[in-house]
Amino acid sequence: LQTAAALERVAYEFVLDVAAENVRYVEVRYSPLLHRPALTMVQAIEAPLRGIKRAEAETGTKVGLIVCGIRTRPAAESLELARAAVDYRTAGLVAFDLAGAERGHPAREHRDAFAHAVRHGLACTCHAGEGDGPESIREALHVCGAQRIGHGTRLSEDAALLEEVVARRVPLEMCLTSNLHTHTVAAIAEHPFRRYLERGVQVSLNTDGRLMDGISLTDEYFLAHTALGLTREQLARVVLNACESAFLPDYEKVALVSRVQSELEAL
């Protein structure tokens, strides 16, 4: 994926794949930093946006692009990425994220990138609470101002933070299969997803790496039902949680929730 054509193609084909699963709105993330020096930052952002726009027109599925800084890379690169990203916030780029190895690479080192994104109206999420404990989640929320948390699997290790996440309705972007593959949980049946849902956390189901983990979003919902015992009503709540957590303007979010709720009720 070191050419603009390859990035455009994979973005286009990704949207076709999720549209085939009846996904109405999807947010997908990647790091433009991993496509340098073969591509400039601008090329690495514009190429997937072209593929996305083409697929949106063909499928009707709406897409939001999220760009990721990398914890193990210099903070200056994250800030450079955030500065570039805000120029595309009206072109389909919806948020800034921070990914990569958590332990030993605190999110606070990249707080300037988050601050720049927020100042310029770009939403923020942050991978936290997967490769490290709840303090990583706390830092993402309190220091970096993340509005959502990627994974958040280890949230329950801090009761006070769990209470805060419930009270503030901080969405957790949870990934069952990925957490199994990274040994964050020993078995799907031990995953805290259902406990968090029943506790009132605004959890959603996500794939993390469709290719690397060999799964689809449909697979994750099936796992939540078969391995965790989620009921039809609970699965519907999870779908709506995702819609309500979307990085969309309020009027678009209301329309998305209304449409999806109507479709769920018609099943």
DRENPAKOL-189446 format. One line per field, with one value per residue: residue number from 1; residue in one letter; x, y, z of N, C-alpha, C in turn. Coordinates in Angstrom, 3 decimals, decimal comma, padded with zeros to 6 digits. Layout:
! DRENPAKOL-189446
k	[NUM  ...]
r	[A  ...]
n.X	[X  ...]
n.Y	[Y  ...]
n.Z	[Z  ...]
ca.X	[X  ...]
ca.Y	[Y  ...]
ca.Z	[Z  ...]
c.X	[X  ...]
c.Y	[Y  ...]
c.Z	[Z  ...]
This chain:
! DRENPAKOL-189446
k	[1  2  3  4  5  6  7  8  9  10  11  12  13  14  15  16  17  18  19  20  21  22  23  24  25  26  27  28  29  30  31  32  33  34  35  36  37  38  39  40  41  42  43  44  45  46  47  48  49  50  51  52  53  54  55  56  57  58  59  60  61  62  63  64  65  66  67  68  69  70  71  72  73  74  75  76  77  78  79  80  81  82  83  84  85  86  87  88  89  90  91  92  93  94  95  96  97  98  99  100  101  102  103  104  105  106  107  108  109  110  111  112  113  114  115  116  117  118  119  120  121  122  123  124  125  126  127  128  129  130  131  132  133  134  135  136  137  138  139  140  141  142  143  144  145  146  147  148  149  150  151  152  153  154  155  156  157  158  159  160  161  162  163  164  165  166  167  168  169  170  171  172  173  174  175  176  177  178  179  180  181  182  183  184  185  186  187  188  189  190  191  192  193  194  195  196  197  198  199  200  201  202  203  204  205  206  207  208  209  210  211  212  213  214  215  216  217  218  219  220  221  222  223  224  225  226  227  228  229  230  231  232  233  234  235  236  237  238  239  240  241  242  243  244  245  246  247  248  249  250  251  252  253  254  255  256  257  258  259  260  261  262  263  264  265  266  267]
r	[L  Q  T  A  A  A  L  E  R  V  A  Y  E  F  V  L  D  V  A  A  E  N  V  R  Y  V  E  V  R  Y  S  P  L  L  H  R  P  A  L  T  M  V  Q  A  I  E  A  P  L  R  G  I  K  R  A  E  A  E  T  G  T  K  V  G  L  I  V  C  G  I  R  T  R  P  A  A  E  S  L  E  L  A  R  A  A  V  D  Y  R  T  A  G  L  V  A  F  D  L  A  G  A  E  R  G  H  P  A  R  E  H  R  D  A  F  A  H  A  V  R  H  G  L  A  C  T  C  H  A  G  E  G  D  G  P  E  S  I  R  E  A  L  H  V  C  G  A  Q  R  I  G  H  G  T  R  L  S  E  D  A  A  L  L  E  E  V  V  A  R  R  V  P  L  E  M  C  L  T  S  N  L  H  T  H  T  V  A  A  I  A  E  H  P  F  R  R  Y  L  E  R  G  V  Q  V  S  L  N  T  D  G  R  L  M  D  G  I  S  L  T  D  E  Y  F  L  A  H  T  A  L  G  L  T  R  E  Q  L  A  R  V  V  L  N  A  C  E  S  A  F  L  P  D  Y  E  K  V  A  L  V  S  R  V  Q  S  E  L  E  A  L]
n.X	[000,827  001,852  001,458  -000,485  -002,565  -002,990  -003,835  -006,180  -007,657  -007,945  -009,413  -011,762  -012,643  -012,997  -015,261  -017,192  -017,254  -018,260  -020,685  -022,002  -022,657  -024,801  -024,250  -024,861  -023,549  -020,137  -017,059  -013,676  -010,282  -006,826  -003,242  -001,729  000,939  002,299  002,625  004,573  008,020  007,058  004,724  003,498  002,186  -000,235  -000,909  -001,266  -003,532  -005,467  -005,759  -007,172  -009,544  -010,536  -011,155  -013,093  -015,138  -015,930  -016,951  -018,976  -020,790  -021,601  -022,715  -024,266  -023,651  -022,434  -019,331  -016,847  -013,615  -010,867  -007,832  -004,718  -002,341  000,803  001,805  004,445  005,995  007,611  006,251  006,024  005,370  002,754  001,514  002,010  000,444  -002,123  -002,377  -002,432  -004,725  -006,945  -007,468  -009,045  -011,454  -013,976  -014,212  -014,681  -012,992  -013,087  -012,045  -009,315  -006,977  -005,103  -002,892  -001,179  001,530  000,738  001,879  004,509  004,511  003,068  -000,056  -000,106  002,180  001,524  -000,287  -000,412  -001,103  -003,711  -004,892  -004,645  -006,284  -008,806  -009,131  -009,586  -011,977  -012,074  -013,005  -012,001  -010,591  -009,161  -006,960  -006,917  -006,477  -006,224  -003,644  -002,572  -003,352  -006,233  -005,332  -004,294  -006,590  -007,737  -005,856  -006,135  -008,693  -008,651  -006,258  -005,793  -008,267  -009,965  -012,922  -014,044  -013,184  -010,891  -011,178  -010,755  -010,916  -009,911  -011,151  -012,739  -011,008  -010,692  -012,805  -013,860  -013,273  -014,765  -017,339  -017,297  -017,081  -019,528  -021,286  -020,585  -021,173  -019,235  -018,234  -017,199  -015,186  -015,345  -013,699  -014,063  -012,841  -010,276  -009,270  -009,038  -007,078  -004,890  -004,424  -005,579  -007,876  -008,533  -010,373  -013,249  -015,616  -014,927  -014,766  -015,343  -017,452  -020,330  -020,867  -020,155  -022,034  -024,442  -023,988  -024,282  -022,497  -021,649  -021,214  -019,876  -019,724  -016,914  -014,529  -011,755  -009,165  -010,055  -008,829  -006,396  -007,412  -009,228  -012,050  -015,481  -017,823  -020,289  -019,546  -018,610  -020,935  -022,316  -020,660  -020,974  -023,552  -023,536  -021,329  -021,303  -023,913  -025,699  -028,877  -031,419  -032,551  -030,554  -028,461  -029,540  -029,534  -026,797  -026,156  -027,506  -026,134  -023,696  -024,452  -025,305  -022,916  -021,465  -019,156  -020,502  -022,248  -024,852  -027,440  -027,199  -026,605  -028,944  -030,700  -029,512  -029,750  -032,545  -033,227  -031,897  -033,038  -035,687  -035,324  -034,400  -036,645  -038,316  -037,437]
n.Y	[-001,203  001,269  003,084  005,676  004,754  002,158  002,662  004,105  002,131  000,074  001,414  001,961  -000,698  -001,624  -000,178  -001,213  -003,819  -003,511  -002,348  -004,452  -005,849  -004,545  -002,208  001,059  003,377  003,971  004,187  004,375  003,658  004,572  005,000  007,667  008,160  005,806  005,453  006,920  007,287  007,016  008,246  011,602  013,445  014,677  013,242  010,717  011,097  012,065  010,031  007,646  009,017  009,597  007,008  006,292  008,201  007,485  004,917  005,478  006,831  004,783  002,860  004,011  003,850  005,678  007,174  007,822  009,048  008,277  009,391  008,173  008,944  007,623  005,991  005,171  006,678  009,869  012,649  014,959  014,121  013,265  015,703  017,017  015,428  015,903  018,611  018,502  016,983  018,536  020,148  018,663  018,233  018,836  017,246  014,619  013,515  012,690  012,470  012,442  010,079  008,058  005,457  002,262  000,794  000,796  000,585  002,159  004,174  006,808  008,494  011,172  012,333  013,044  015,043  017,624  017,278  016,279  018,520  020,431  019,310  019,384  022,155  022,961  021,863  019,116  015,830  013,546  010,398  007,655  004,956  002,926  001,241  -001,369  -002,576  -001,683  -000,608  000,839  003,432  004,365  004,823  006,831  008,875  009,328  010,417  012,579  014,039  014,165  014,670  012,934  011,891  009,469  006,046  003,739  000,367  -000,007  -002,136  -002,898  -001,315  -001,906  -002,383  -000,164  001,142  003,701  005,109  003,659  004,332  007,036  006,928  005,764  007,735  009,957  009,027  007,991  006,664  003,312  001,710  -001,373  -004,544  -007,743  -010,168  -009,245  -008,550  -011,065  -012,186  -010,577  -011,298  -009,906  -010,716  -014,035  -015,705  -015,486  -015,717  -014,656  -012,004  -008,581  -007,252  -007,693  -007,320  -004,636  -003,431  -004,046  -002,687  -000,127  001,189  002,847  000,911  -000,293  -002,555  -003,558  -004,179  -003,906  -005,161  -006,187  -007,728  -008,752  -010,010  -011,643  -011,382  -010,180  -007,460  -008,570  -011,098  -010,397  -009,540  -011,937  -013,474  -012,058  -012,745  -015,623  -016,380  -014,625  -014,373  -012,287  -010,835  -010,420  -007,907  -006,633  -006,647  -004,956  -002,615  -002,195  -001,668  000,771  002,246  002,548  004,142  006,446  007,272  008,153  010,127  012,521  015,420  016,777  016,804  014,958  012,699  012,292  011,678  009,316  007,596  007,478  006,267  003,760  002,718  002,396  000,453  -001,658  -002,154  -003,145  -005,660]
n.Z	[000,000  -000,839  -002,814  -004,372  -005,960  -004,993  -002,356  -002,851  -004,157  -002,177  -000,238  -001,630  -002,178  000,403  001,261  -000,471  000,518  003,190  002,639  001,471  003,693  004,625  005,988  006,989  007,710  008,180  009,923  009,208  009,896  009,564  009,212  007,760  008,124  007,822  005,189  004,145  003,164  000,589  -000,279  -000,120  002,704  001,980  -000,373  000,765  002,258  000,482  -001,433  -000,301  000,288  -002,245  -003,185  -001,326  -001,789  -004,361  -003,934  -002,093  -003,717  -005,372  -003,661  -001,627  001,008  003,714  004,630  007,085  007,468  009,527  010,832  012,065  014,523  015,664  018,543  019,044  017,429  016,712  018,534  017,096  014,546  014,864  015,413  013,006  011,358  012,440  011,833  009,049  008,705  009,528  007,394  005,779  006,931  006,017  003,904  004,289  006,160  009,440  012,047  014,467  015,661  017,998  017,823  018,279  020,253  023,638  026,300  027,899  026,094  026,428  025,893  026,465  025,478  022,959  023,123  022,061  019,414  019,614  020,818  018,799  016,832  018,116  018,520  015,943  015,218  014,742  015,486  018,147  018,935  020,796  020,989  023,778  026,931  026,136  025,493  027,794  031,176  032,969  033,508  031,182  029,724  031,276  030,898  028,142  028,085  029,985  029,629  026,877  025,821  024,449  022,782  022,341  023,089  021,879  022,072  025,246  026,934  029,447  031,283  033,561  035,616  037,116  039,208  039,753  037,429  035,619  036,499  035,825  033,013  032,376  033,381  031,832  029,390  027,604  024,608  023,944  021,652  020,889  020,319  019,738  018,578  017,876  020,418  021,501  019,838  020,436  022,971  025,019  026,190  027,384  026,277  024,154  025,567  027,995  027,608  028,505  027,279  027,319  030,048  030,363  028,665  030,003  032,291  031,535  029,927  026,914  024,574  021,464  018,654  016,809  014,143  014,161  012,756  009,783  007,769  008,954  011,237  010,097  009,882  009,727  010,269  010,631  011,570  014,113  015,423  015,388  017,035  019,440  020,034  020,085  021,717  023,874  024,536  023,928  023,518  020,959  021,322  022,795  020,940  019,034  020,519  020,698  018,031  017,718  019,633  018,331  016,158  017,514  018,524  016,430  014,538  013,402  012,117  014,184  012,986  010,919  012,369  013,856  011,770  010,833  013,073  013,259  010,798  010,966  013,285  012,461  010,503  012,067  013,647  011,745  011,225]
ca.X	[000,000  002,766  001,138  -001,796  -003,549  -003,299  -004,632  -007,510  -008,356  -008,324  -010,487  -012,952  -013,105  -013,475  -016,637  -018,033  -017,392  -019,161  -022,017  -022,600  -023,157  -025,905  -023,789  -025,345  -022,505  -018,949  -015,835  -012,510  -009,070  -005,508  -002,251  -000,976  002,367  002,872  002,722  005,696  008,172  006,579  003,710  003,457  001,036  -001,418  -001,246  -001,713  -004,880  -006,400  -005,988  -008,327  -010,761  -011,061  -011,778  -014,298  -016,185  -016,411  -017,765  -020,186  -021,714  -022,102  -023,400  -025,140  -023,083  -021,657  -018,061  -016,012  -012,220  -010,144  -006,387  -004,083  -000,958  001,362  002,429  005,878  006,688  007,756  005,036  005,988  004,675  001,322  001,070  002,013  -000,733  -003,319  -002,436  -002,869  -006,070  -008,011  -007,770  -009,957  -012,582  -015,230  -014,093  -014,892  -012,105  -013,931  -011,447  -007,912  -006,851  -003,739  -002,823  000,161  001,836  000,388  002,781  005,773  004,345  001,843  -000,770  000,149  003,270  000,930  -001,438  -000,477  -001,836  -005,129  -005,335  -004,785  -007,480  -009,991  -009,242  -010,029  -013,261  -011,954  -013,274  -010,846  -010,713  -007,817  -006,770  -006,471  -007,083  -006,075  -002,296  -002,214  -004,485  -007,195  -004,679  -004,162  -007,900  -007,877  -005,007  -006,748  -009,858  -008,390  -005,124  -005,891  -009,607  -010,624  -014,373  -014,325  -012,025  -010,726  -011,044  -011,228  -011,226  -009,508  -011,806  -013,321  -009,977  -010,779  -014,245  -014,218  -013,227  -015,940  -018,481  -017,182  -017,380  -020,981  -021,943  -020,308  -021,561  -018,072  -018,351  -016,076  -015,168  -014,817  -013,345  -013,985  -011,849  -008,958  -008,826  -008,624  -005,824  -003,802  -004,361  -006,165  -008,752  -008,113  -011,427  -014,346  -016,602  -014,450  -014,698  -016,251  -018,394  -021,712  -020,920  -020,155  -023,333  -025,473  -023,658  -024,674  -021,456  -022,076  -020,297  -020,221  -018,925  -016,047  -013,703  -010,328  -008,494  -010,838  -007,927  -005,485  -008,178  -010,025  -013,446  -016,329  -018,659  -021,312  -018,943  -018,526  -022,283  -022,627  -019,914  -021,601  -024,759  -023,278  -020,342  -021,609  -025,328  -026,501  -030,190  -031,734  -032,762  -029,253  -027,716  -030,114  -029,035  -025,394  -026,192  -027,893  -025,008  -022,711  -025,000  -025,325  -021,527  -020,808  -018,592  -021,313  -023,029  -026,032  -028,599  -026,952  -026,669  -030,369  -031,265  -028,967  -030,382  -033,944  -033,286  -031,479  -034,041  -036,834  -034,953  -034,351  -038,021  -038,975  -036,884]
ca.Y	[000,000  002,403  003,944  006,313  003,887  001,048  003,192  004,414  000,878  -000,656  002,176  001,705  -002,072  -001,728  000,320  -002,214  -004,963  -003,232  -002,101  -005,774  -006,284  -003,639  -001,118  002,341  004,375  003,317  004,963  003,516  004,384  004,142  006,029  008,171  008,153  004,526  005,436  007,780  008,428  006,746  009,255  012,767  013,411  015,033  012,104  009,605  011,415  012,253  008,788  006,908  009,824  009,392  005,693  006,334  008,974  006,696  003,824  006,065  007,134  003,526  002,004  004,732  003,776  006,881  006,809  008,827  008,614  008,647  009,226  007,778  009,110  006,376  006,264  004,885  007,615  011,184  013,448  015,960  013,536  013,300  017,088  017,260  014,744  016,636  019,854  018,163  016,408  019,527  020,721  017,759  017,925  018,973  016,390  013,227  013,119  013,063  012,413  012,104  008,964  007,664  004,001  001,746  000,202  001,692  000,549  002,847  005,222  007,471  009,380  012,585  012,841  013,486  015,894  018,802  016,888  016,257  019,898  021,098  018,768  019,901  023,597  023,170  021,220  017,711  014,937  012,752  009,137  007,214  003,577  002,907  000,201  -002,684  -003,031  -001,149  -000,577  001,950  004,740  004,770  005,368  008,101  009,855  009,652  011,267  013,778  014,809  014,353  015,114  011,997  011,788  008,035  005,218  002,524  -000,808  000,233  -003,458  -003,034  -000,245  -002,366  -002,449  001,086  001,320  005,120  005,484  003,028  005,182  008,264  006,607  005,580  009,026  010,860  008,317  007,902  005,437  002,390  001,010  -002,659  -005,475  -009,042  -011,072  -008,625  -008,679  -012,460  -012,397  -009,856  -011,878  -009,009  -011,665  -015,415  -016,350  -014,553  -015,820  -013,867  -010,584  -007,794  -006,475  -007,774  -006,699  -003,188  -003,064  -004,134  -001,681  001,171  001,776  002,962  000,067  -000,682  -003,658  -003,140  -005,282  -003,621  -005,497  -007,164  -008,633  -009,429  -010,866  -012,562  -011,302  -009,083  -006,942  -009,599  -012,115  -009,889  -009,597  -013,353  -013,869  -011,443  -013,532  -017,036  -016,569  -013,780  -014,513  -011,080  -011,050  -009,595  -006,539  -006,079  -006,399  -003,748  -001,489  -001,997  -001,000  002,168  002,891  002,922  005,282  007,617  007,650  008,508  011,472  013,175  016,562  016,306  016,561  013,708  011,618  012,062  010,999  007,958  006,827  007,266  005,290  002,437  002,249  001,940  -000,807  -002,687  -002,466  -003,861  -007,015]
ca.Z	[000,000  -000,888  -003,953  -004,262  -006,612  -004,093  -001,248  -003,371  -004,445  -000,971  000,400  -002,449  -001,985  001,780  001,329  -001,133  001,427  004,307  002,077  001,258  005,003  004,959  006,849  006,472  007,967  008,730  010,077  008,986  010,282  009,085  009,490  006,612  008,443  007,407  003,725  003,794  002,254  -000,774  -000,573  000,757  003,604  001,198  -001,233  001,603  002,732  -000,631  -002,180  000,213  000,171  -003,604  -003,239  -000,498  -002,461  -005,494  -003,406  -001,507  -004,814  -005,928  -002,691  -000,706  002,355  004,042  005,259  007,727  007,538  010,743  010,672  013,323  014,918  016,182  019,837  019,047  016,541  017,351  018,711  016,026  013,399  015,176  015,242  011,564  010,818  012,871  011,056  007,691  008,740  009,678  006,080  005,069  007,806  005,270  002,717  004,662  007,253  010,576  013,385  014,728  016,599  018,340  017,899  018,527  021,558  024,743  027,450  027,676  025,080  026,897  024,968  026,794  024,642  021,696  023,459  021,189  018,204  019,984  021,058  017,501  016,183  018,805  018,244  014,567  014,979  014,364  016,609  018,576  019,641  021,179  021,433  025,174  027,750  025,514  025,805  029,109  032,080  032,932  033,544  029,783  029,358  031,996  030,230  026,852  028,336  030,773  029,112  025,426  025,447  023,530  022,942  022,345  023,415  021,097  022,941  026,611  027,479  030,849  032,042  034,825  036,651  037,882  039,431  039,657  036,016  035,010  036,840  035,038  031,614  032,300  033,614  030,709  028,163  026,714  023,821  023,800  020,366  021,339  019,240  020,399  017,995  018,000  021,806  021,676  019,109  021,112  024,321  026,013  026,881  027,120  025,493  023,863  026,647  029,131  027,232  029,344  026,476  027,816  031,379  030,172  028,092  031,042  033,307  031,008  029,080  025,517  023,809  020,095  018,119  015,711  013,649  014,275  011,499  009,023  007,063  009,875  012,142  009,293  010,315  009,262  011,348  010,836  012,435  015,482  015,993  015,601  018,232  020,608  020,311  020,402  022,781  025,023  024,855  023,740  022,923  019,794  021,786  023,165  019,706  018,442  021,315  020,316  016,724  017,934  020,320  017,313  015,408  018,391  018,797  015,167  014,391  012,384  012,598  014,909  012,122  010,200  013,347  014,139  010,602  010,806  014,148  012,888  009,707  011,433  014,237  011,668  009,859  013,105  014,059  010,649  011,095]
c.X	[000,865  002,607  -000,246  -002,876  -003,958  -004,163  -006,051  -008,307  -008,820  -009,428  -011,808  -013,508  -013,593  -014,932  -017,595  -018,287  -018,382  -020,571  -022,743  -023,121  -024,309  -025,514  -024,199  -024,319  -021,338  -017,827  -014,655  -011,249  -007,816  -004,524  -001,519  000,534  003,051  003,012  003,763  006,987  007,647  005,568  003,901  002,240  -000,258  -001,847  -001,832  -003,089  -005,866  -006,707  -007,156  -009,626  -011,372  -011,774  -013,081  -015,430  -016,782  -017,338  -019,043  -021,230  -022,344  -023,001  -024,429  -024,677  -022,215  -020,444  -017,394  -014,602  -011,575  -008,657  -005,737  -002,642  -000,493  002,152  003,950  006,681  006,742  006,442  004,904  005,272  003,166  000,765  001,024  000,774  -002,013  -003,477  -002,909  -004,329  -007,165  -008,374  -008,791  -011,213  -013,933  -015,232  -014,233  -013,970  -012,736  -013,230  -009,958  -007,882  -005,375  -003,732  -001,391  000,337  001,584  001,473  004,131  005,700  003,059  001,251  -000,446  001,277  002,749  -000,219  -001,537  -001,240  -003,333  -005,660  -005,538  -006,047  -008,747  -010,202  -009,807  -011,252  -013,210  -012,176  -012,031  -011,279  -009,304  -007,842  -006,242  -007,158  -007,111  -004,712  -001,787  -003,496  -005,338  -006,558  -004,473  -005,465  -008,087  -007,074  -005,598  -007,910  -009,472  -007,279  -005,307  -007,274  -010,311  -012,118  -014,850  -013,033  -012,027  -010,356  -011,595  -011,491  -010,960  -010,116  -012,239  -012,296  -009,964  -012,257  -014,674  -014,232  -014,400  -017,182  -018,471  -017,569  -018,879  -021,683  -021,770  -020,727  -020,428  -018,166  -017,053  -016,222  -014,527  -014,707  -013,098  -012,834  -010,442  -008,418  -008,421  -007,255  -004,636  -003,643  -004,782  -007,197  -008,311  -009,113  -012,534  -015,359  -016,205  -014,411  -015,716  -017,349  -019,809  -021,835  -020,961  -021,502  -024,401  -025,225  -024,024  -023,606  -021,948  -021,067  -020,815  -019,309  -018,181  -015,125  -012,224  -009,642  -009,232  -009,941  -007,074  -006,218  -009,101  -011,497  -014,168  -017,115  -019,788  -020,797  -018,922  -019,897  -022,693  -021,920  -020,554  -022,852  -024,417  -022,344  -020,659  -023,084  -026,157  -027,805  -030,355  -031,884  -031,439  -028,408  -028,229  -029,631  -027,595  -025,303  -026,506  -026,824  -023,983  -023,181  -024,948  -023,920  -020,797  -020,282  -019,250  -021,915  -024,333  -027,201  -028,426  -027,057  -028,120  -031,020  -030,788  -029,639  -031,823  -034,075  -032,974  -032,494  -035,273  -036,540  -034,892  -035,755  -038,759  -038,488  -037,821]
c.Y	[001,258  003,225  004,530  005,423  002,738  001,507  003,507  003,134  000,180  000,082  001,937  000,313  -002,312  -001,294  -000,649  -003,395  -004,676  -002,929  -003,419  -006,377  -005,403  -002,573  000,208  003,459  003,659  004,336  004,009  004,315  003,725  005,247  006,444  008,143  006,883  004,413  006,435  006,987  008,189  007,794  010,451  012,636  013,690  013,872  010,956  009,848  011,458  010,957  007,972  007,699  009,686  008,048  005,643  007,052  008,193  005,581  004,329  006,310  005,868  002,763  002,717  004,651  005,008  006,484  008,024  008,277  009,148  008,404  009,014  008,257  007,787  006,675  006,125  005,804  008,992  011,955  014,499  015,430  013,525  014,701  017,457  016,640  015,484  017,932  019,594  017,729  017,459  020,179  019,885  017,443  018,136  018,089  014,913  012,714  013,617  013,105  012,102  011,039  008,781  006,165  003,573  001,276  001,196  001,759  001,188  003,974  005,994  008,445  010,842  013,179  013,420  014,470  017,132  018,499  016,854  017,679  020,639  020,620  019,363  021,381  023,871  022,326  019,783  016,850  014,111  011,467  008,684  005,747  003,605  001,765  -001,158  -003,254  -002,507  -000,998  000,673  003,330  005,278  005,386  006,744  009,206  010,286  010,623  012,611  014,653  015,149  014,790  014,217  011,919  010,338  007,306  003,974  001,376  -000,500  -001,042  -003,552  -001,951  -000,691  -002,496  -001,192  001,437  002,775  005,578  004,874  003,866  006,460  008,026  006,405  006,934  009,971  010,269  008,346  006,599  004,628  001,646  -000,361  -003,667  -006,856  -009,894  -010,515  -008,769  -010,101  -012,688  -011,691  -010,299  -010,886  -009,773  -013,069  -016,164  -015,335  -014,552  -014,993  -012,368  -009,778  -007,058  -006,500  -007,118  -005,180  -002,710  -003,020  -003,149  -000,272  001,878  001,789  002,221  -000,146  -001,828  -003,197  -004,286  -005,123  -003,943  -006,574  -008,189  -009,436  -010,391  -011,826  -012,562  -010,147  -008,558  -007,919  -010,689  -011,660  -009,893  -011,037  -013,865  -013,307  -012,211  -014,932  -017,232  -015,772  -013,795  -013,259  -011,414  -010,171  -008,129  -005,875  -005,765  -005,143  -002,506  -001,158  -001,284  000,481  002,935  003,393  004,145  006,563  008,137  008,157  009,936  012,158  014,450  016,058  015,976  015,277  012,513  011,275  011,297  009,557  007,085  006,498  006,192  003,884  001,868  001,716  000,600  -001,946  -003,114  -003,265  -005,301  -008,070]
c.Z	[000,000  -002,162  -003,748  -004,861  -005,702  -002,926  -001,694  -003,594  -003,170  -000,213  -000,320  -002,166  -000,560  001,886  000,641  -000,199  002,547  003,818  001,843  002,557  005,491  005,981  006,216  006,634  008,623  008,869  009,994  009,276  009,731  009,441  008,226  006,847  007,948  005,899  003,226  003,926  000,839  -001,221  000,341  001,668  002,836  000,310  -000,418  002,206  001,567  -001,381  -001,613  000,149  -001,220  -003,716  -002,473  -001,218  -003,630  -005,007  -002,750  -002,591  -005,375  -004,963  -001,834  000,736  002,593  004,867  005,892  007,868  008,817  010,512  012,037  013,429  015,513  017,452  019,814  018,137  017,199  017,418  017,622  014,791  013,626  014,975  013,761  010,919  011,190  012,077  009,631  007,683  008,787  008,346  005,309  005,888  007,130  004,025  003,054  005,745  008,550  011,924  013,347  015,813  016,928  018,560  018,201  019,960  022,689  025,813  027,113  026,667  025,384  025,887  025,225  025,958  023,325  021,924  022,572  019,905  018,475  020,149  019,745  016,793  016,791  018,497  016,861  014,205  014,524  015,598  016,936  019,267  019,963  021,585  022,872  025,916  027,094  025,903  027,132  029,919  031,990  032,997  032,135  029,280  029,992  031,307  028,891  027,032  028,940  030,212  027,634  024,962  024,457  023,837  022,931  022,694  022,534  022,017  024,337  027,382  028,977  031,749  033,427  035,939  037,519  038,036  039,269  038,203  035,261  035,271  036,003  033,582  031,414  032,406  032,430  029,369  027,132  025,924  023,818  022,481  020,612  020,194  019,841  019,874  018,126  019,413  022,147  021,039  019,760  022,565  025,404  026,834  026,489  026,255  025,262  025,001  027,868  028,827  028,039  028,581  027,054  029,187  031,261  029,631  029,177  032,180  032,836  030,208  027,634  024,628  022,391  019,678  016,876  015,318  013,946  012,948  010,738  008,339  008,038  010,805  011,399  009,637  009,629  010,458  011,658  011,765  013,888  016,164  016,275  016,858  019,498  021,017  020,809  021,589  024,039  025,394  024,713  023,035  021,690  020,195  022,171  021,932  019,008  019,189  020,942  018,967  016,908  018,711  019,313  016,531  016,234  018,692  017,565  015,192  013,198  012,957  013,211  013,989  011,321  011,140  013,680  012,995  010,525  011,852  013,790  011,814  010,209  012,417  013,501  011,005  010,870  013,519  012,999  010,498  011,687]
